[in-house]
């Protein structure tokens, strides 16, 4: 009877009590309802990240196998996100069926080192993280109204990054979608978080003169009027 009582207590433990134990320090969470297993919060804020309508559902069968796995949905930065997140015994985090978007103006806040801004739409089948560094990505990321900060406030159009899983690094192809520039490039990310974006870029019939002039910063074109670009750094 004692075991059944404890199991029942945990199963119906109010989410607002559980969040007092689980929430990160200096975080603010309001409007908590439901239980630790299936609940929601109207809003949350931590480290300058604001989230609306946070919902979660913990997968009990996987918990019995030593994995914390939960479905989650939220509206961060006026975008949205849904995913199944699993924390494994080796401390890696596996994210599956990740879908959502992030509005423009957010990328410079969360990744200022990239020097880019865009609306981001993502549909990722699977991603694995270790110490917050991606180890594997399988899926697509679209950059809509891409801007290169510091060069021009004008949008360069829309671009697609297609990631395929590999053994020792993440590799994605970069291509334009009705874009103002023709791009053929790749993005690589190793297991230590070092990234490299490189390829060729050229103007097309949609490219306005002010954007064509910006390409002069990339040096002399080849015989196909393509210029090399290369950006590298560390996450």
Secondary structure, 3 states (H helix, E strand, C coil): CHHHHHHHHHHCCEHHHHHHHHCCCCCEEEEEEEECCEEEEEEEEECCEEEEEEEEEECHHHHCCCCEEEEEEEEECCCEEEEEEEECCCCCEEEEEEEEEECCCCHHHHCHHHCEEEEEEEEEEEEEEECCEEEEEEEEEEEEEEEECCCCCCCCCEEEEEEECCCCEEEEEEEEECCCEEEEEEEEEECCCEEEEEEEEEECCCCCHHHHHHHHHHCCCCCCCCEEEEEEEEC
